[in-house]
């Protein structure tokens, strides 16, 4: 198994969860409906099932590809860990975004969490100790304003891609 690759171990009956083999890419024991792997670039890719009454997926394959490409390029160019959360944040959106950031554990210092809740019309950007030195509040606010402008034009994916790109530009090249 290649680094970052998640391979089904067994295919269960329809409607049941596929178990994942443990290998170099799997960061922790899988939980039903969740997968978390380190990609070849070192970025952590995590997905979890969310049960909803509406069975349609919120993003098309091409939209997911655009988002993944923006995150991958931002991570590669800056050396920071960019993560994107799309979903409900609740009434304490900032606290929830900070919890998401803290859940990154050892990676939190160099992480940038962009949390977008379209239904609540909220965008939060949380930086860690290292990423916060490279992305100031003004730069984060400009990225959020750009995202919101795109969201108002019904371009959710384009807004998120633009915001991630602006944050990466603000952070600058990786320091080696």
PAVEX-272791 format. One record per residue (C-alpha): x, y, z. Coordinates in steps of 0.5 Angstrom, whole numbers, plus 2048, in hexadecimal, padded with zeros to 3 digits. Example, Ala and Ser with C-alpha at 12.3 -4.5 7.8 and 13.67 -1.06 7.14 Angstrom:
2
R   c1   c2   c3
R  819  7F7  810
R  81B  7FE  80E
//
This chain:
176
R   c1   c2   c3
R  800  800  800
R  803  807  7FE
R  803  80C  803
R  7FD  810  804
R  7F9  80A  800
R  7F3  808  804
R  7F1  800  802
R  7EB  7FD  803
R  7EC  7F6  807
R  7E6  7F3  806
R  7DF  7F5  803
R  7DA  7F4  807
R  7D2  7F3  806
R  7CF  7F9  802
R  7CD  7FF  808
R  7D3  7FC  80C
R  7DA  800  80D
R  7E0  7FE  809
R  7E6  7FC  80E
R  7EC  7FF  80D
R  7F3  7FC  80D
R  7F8  7FF  811
R  7FE  801  80E
R  803  807  80D
R  7FE  80C  80B
R  7F9  80B  810
R  7FA  80F  816
R  7F5  80C  81B
R  7F0  806  81C
R  7EB  807  817
R  7E4  809  81A
R  7DE  807  817
R  7DC  80C  811
R  7E3  810  812
R  7EA  80F  80E
R  7F0  814  810
R  7F6  813  80C
R  7FD  817  80B
R  7FD  818  803
R  804  818  7FF
R  805  81F  800
R  804  81E  808
R  7FD  822  808
R  7F8  81E  80C
R  7F2  81C  808
R  7EC  81A  80D
R  7E5  818  80B
R  7DF  816  80F
R  7D8  814  80D
R  7D3  819  80F
R  7CC  816  80F
R  7C6  81B  80C
R  7BF  81A  80A
R  7C2  81D  803
R  7C6  818  800
R  7C9  81C  7FA
R  7D0  81E  7FB
R  7D2  826  7FC
R  7D7  826  7F7
R  7D9  823  7F1
R  7DF  81F  7EF
R  7E2  825  7EB
R  7E0  82A  7F1
R  7E4  825  7F6
R  7EA  824  7F1
R  7EA  82C  7F1
R  7EA  82C  7F9
R  7EF  827  7FA
R  7F4  82A  7F5
R  7F3  831  7F8
R  7F5  82E  7FF
R  7FA  829  7FC
R  7FE  82F  7F9
R  7FD  834  7FF
R  800  82E  804
R  806  82D  7FF
R  807  834  7FD
R  807  837  805
R  809  831  809
R  803  832  80D
R  7FD  82D  80E
R  7F7  830  80B
R  7F0  82D  80C
R  7E9  82E  80A
R  7E3  82D  80E
R  7DC  82E  80B
R  7D6  82D  80F
R  7D2  82F  815
R  7D6  833  81A
R  7D0  834  81F
R  7CF  83B  823
R  7D6  83B  826
R  7DA  83B  81F
R  7E0  83D  821
R  7E1  838  827
R  7DF  833  822
R  7E4  835  81D
R  7E9  835  823
R  7E8  82E  825
R  7E9  82C  81E
R  7EF  82F  81E
R  7F1  82C  825
R  7EF  825  822
R  7F5  825  81D
R  7FA  824  823
R  801  824  822
R  800  828  81B
R  7FB  82E  81E
R  801  832  81F
R  802  832  817
R  7FB  831  815
R  7F6  836  812
R  7EF  834  813
R  7EA  837  80E
R  7E3  836  811
R  7DD  837  80D
R  7D6  836  80F
R  7D1  838  809
R  7CB  837  80C
R  7CD  83C  812
R  7D0  841  80D
R  7D7  840  812
R  7DE  840  810
R  7E3  83F  815
R  7EB  83F  814
R  7EF  83C  819
R  7F7  83C  819
R  7FC  839  81E
R  802  83C  821
R  807  83B  81B
R  801  83C  816
R  7FF  842  81A
R  806  845  819
R  805  845  811
R  7FE  846  810
R  7FC  84D  814
R  7F5  84F  816
R  7F4  853  810
R  7F6  84E  80B
R  7F1  849  80E
R  7EB  84F  80E
R  7ED  850  807
R  7EC  849  805
R  7E6  848  809
R  7E3  84E  805
R  7E5  84B  7FE
R  7E2  845  800
R  7DB  848  802
R  7DB  84C  7FC
R  7DB  846  7F8
R  7D6  843  7FC
R  7D1  848  7FB
R  7D2  847  7F4
R  7D0  83F  7F5
R  7D8  83D  7F4
R  7D9  839  7FA
R  7DF  835  7F7
R  7E2  83B  7F4
R  7E2  83F  7FA
R  7E5  83A  7FE
R  7EA  838  7F9
R  7EC  840  7F9
R  7EC  841  800
R  7F1  83B  801
R  7F5  83E  7FB
R  7F5  845  7FF
R  7F7  842  805
R  7FD  83E  802
R  7FF  844  7FF
R  7FF  848  805
R  803  842  809
R  808  842  803
R  80D  83D  801
R  80F  837  806
R  815  839  80A
R  81A  833  80A
//
